[in-house]
Amino acid sequence: MSRANAPAVGFDMQPTLHGESFLLRPLTADDFEGLYQVASDPAVWEQHPAKDRWKRDVFAALFERLLRGVGTLVVVDRSTGAIIGSSSYYEYRAMDRDIVIGYTFLARSYWGGRCNAERKSLMLHHAFEFVDRVWFHVAPENWRSQRAMEKVGARMSHRAVRESGGVISEFLHYVIDKPPISTQASMRPT
């Protein structure tokens, strides 16, 4: 594990987070088939730099990488028990008190609804117990994610070239700063 990905003392990189409609829990090896059902839809990846992640062998490589990481959470619809996507905490930097949330994908039937807002709210609330800033890396052609970033109050900070799953490309770096204590109670997930 690289130093940048090492968890903070007391920072649980793979918590179980309970929302009103969705549960986020640590990724396990047994989640491959359920998560691949979501990932096998080419539309999930059409705005991503790695557009072929819908292919089983390509997704399997990503899944193994996520499994070896320390921060991937599976998103489960509480009403059905179905796996509907995943998201990860990564690149924790203790000295800067920041972390990145990303490697997120959701089943198409959950796009544009409350799932993404609830998932982000749960993950942000947990992160802000330990850090002061959360980053998101979004592909310039991924207008859906850019719009989702704006909906949760993230602002575009800068562009940078980076590696993601073996693909080197430009990403937009969005950021959300920890809200003042007086407003944190209102952003707590239900």
C-alpha positions in Angstrom: 0.0 0.0 0.0 1.4 3.3 -0.9 1.8 6.0 1.7 -0.7 8.2 -0.1 -3.3 5.5 0.1 -2.6 4.5 3.7 -5.6 5.1 6.0 -5.5 7.8 8.6 -5.3 6.7 12.2 -8.9 6.3 13.1 -10.1 7.0 9.5 -12.1 3.9 8.4 -11.5 3.8 4.7 -14.2 1.1 4.3 -17.0 2.0 6.6 -20.5 0.6 6.4 -22.7 3.7 5.7 -26.5 3.5 6.1 -28.7 5.8 4.2 -32.4 6.0 3.8 -32.5 4.1 0.5 -29.0 2.9 0.0 -26.3 1.0 2.0 -22.6 1.4 1.3 -20.4 -1.4 2.5 -16.9 -2.7 1.9 -16.2 -4.4 -1.4 -15.5 -8.2 -1.1 -14.4 -10.8 -3.7 -17.9 -12.2 -3.6 -19.2 -9.0 -5.1 -17.7 -9.5 -8.6 -20.8 -10.9 -10.4 -23.2 -8.4 -8.9 -20.9 -5.5 -9.7 -20.1 -6.8 -13.2 -23.9 -6.9 -13.9 -23.8 -3.2 -13.5 -20.5 -2.6 -15.2 -21.4 -4.8 -18.3 -23.6 -2.0 -19.7 -21.4 -0.1 -22.2 -23.5 3.1 -21.5 -22.0 3.2 -18.0 -18.6 3.8 -19.5 -19.4 5.9 -22.7 -18.1 9.2 -21.1 -15.2 7.6 -19.3 -11.6 7.5 -20.7 -11.6 3.7 -20.3 -14.6 3.1 -22.5 -14.1 -0.7 -22.7 -14.6 -1.4 -19.0 -17.9 -3.1 -19.9 -15.8 -6.0 -21.2 -15.5 -8.8 -18.6 -11.7 -9.1 -18.7 -11.2 -5.3 -18.6 -13.6 -5.0 -15.7 -12.0 -7.9 -13.9 -8.6 -6.1 -13.9 -10.3 -3.0 -12.4 -12.2 -5.1 -9.9 -8.9 -6.8 -8.7 -7.3 -3.3 -8.3 -10.3 -2.1 -6.3 -10.2 -5.2 -4.2 -6.5 -4.7 -3.4 -7.2 -1.0 -2.5 -8.3 0.2 0.9 -11.3 2.3 0.2 -13.9 0.7 -2.2 -17.5 0.6 -1.1 -20.3 -1.3 -2.9 -23.6 0.6 -3.2 -26.7 -1.6 -2.4 -30.3 -0.7 -2.9 -31.8 -1.4 0.5 -35.3 -2.1 -0.9 -34.1 -4.9 -3.2 -30.7 -5.9 -1.8 -29.2 -5.5 -5.3 -25.7 -4.2 -5.9 -26.1 -1.1 -8.0 -22.6 0.3 -8.2 -19.5 1.3 -6.2 -17.4 4.2 -5.2 -14.0 4.6 -3.5 -12.0 6.7 -1.1 -8.4 7.0 -2.3 -5.3 9.2 -2.2 -5.7 10.2 1.5 -3.1 12.8 2.4 -2.9 13.3 6.1 -0.7 16.4 6.0 -3.1 18.2 3.7 -6.2 16.8 5.4 -7.8 15.8 2.1 -8.9 12.7 0.3 -10.4 11.8 -3.1 -13.7 10.1 -3.8 -14.0 8.4 -7.1 -14.0 5.3 -9.2 -17.7 5.7 -9.0 -20.2 4.0 -11.3 -23.9 3.3 -10.9 -26.5 1.2 -12.8 -28.1 3.4 -15.5 -31.6 3.0 -13.9 -30.2 5.0 -10.9 -28.7 7.9 -12.9 -30.2 11.3 -12.2 -32.1 10.2 -9.1 -31.5 10.4 -5.4 -29.0 7.6 -5.3 -26.0 9.7 -6.3 -26.9 12.5 -4.0 -27.5 10.1 -1.0 -24.2 8.2 -1.8 -22.2 11.4 -2.0 -23.8 12.7 1.2 -23.0 9.6 3.1 -19.4 9.5 1.9 -18.8 13.2 2.4 -20.3 13.2 5.9 -17.9 10.3 6.8 -14.9 11.9 5.2 -15.5 15.3 6.9 -15.1 13.6 10.3 -11.4 13.3 9.4 -10.5 15.7 6.6 -11.1 19.3 5.6 -11.3 18.8 1.8 -12.6 16.2 -0.6 -11.6 16.0 -4.3 -13.2 14.3 -7.2 -11.5 13.5 -10.6 -13.9 13.8 -13.6 -13.1 13.2 -17.2 -13.7 16.4 -19.3 -16.1 14.5 -21.6 -18.1 13.2 -18.7 -20.8 15.9 -18.6 -23.1 13.7 -16.4 -20.5 13.6 -13.6 -19.7 17.3 -14.0 -23.4 18.1 -13.6 -23.6 15.8 -10.5 -20.6 17.6 -9.0 -22.3 20.9 -9.4 -25.5 19.6 -7.8 -23.6 18.6 -4.6 -21.8 22.0 -4.5 -18.4 21.0 -5.8 -16.4 23.6 -7.7 -14.0 22.9 -10.5 -10.5 23.7 -9.2 -8.1 22.8 -12.0 -7.3 20.3 -14.8 -4.5 17.7 -14.5 -3.2 14.7 -16.5 -3.3 11.5 -14.4 -3.5 7.8 -14.6 -6.7 5.9 -13.9 -6.8 2.2 -14.3 -4.0 2.1 -16.8 -5.4 5.0 -18.8 -3.5 8.3 -18.8 -5.7 11.2 -19.6 -6.8 14.7 -18.5 -9.2 15.0 -15.6 -11.1 17.9 -14.1 -10.4 18.2 -10.4 -13.5 19.2 -8.4 -13.4 20.0 -4.7 -15.7 20.4 -1.7 -14.4 22.0 1.4 -15.6 20.9 4.8 -18.6 23.1 5.7 -18.6 25.2 8.9 -19.7 23.2 12.0 -23.0 25.2 12.0 -24.0 23.7 8.6 -22.7 20.2 9.1 -25.7 19.0 11.0 -28.0 19.9 8.1 -25.9 17.8 5.7 -26.0 14.7 7.8 -27.6 11.8 5.9 -30.9 10.4 7.2 
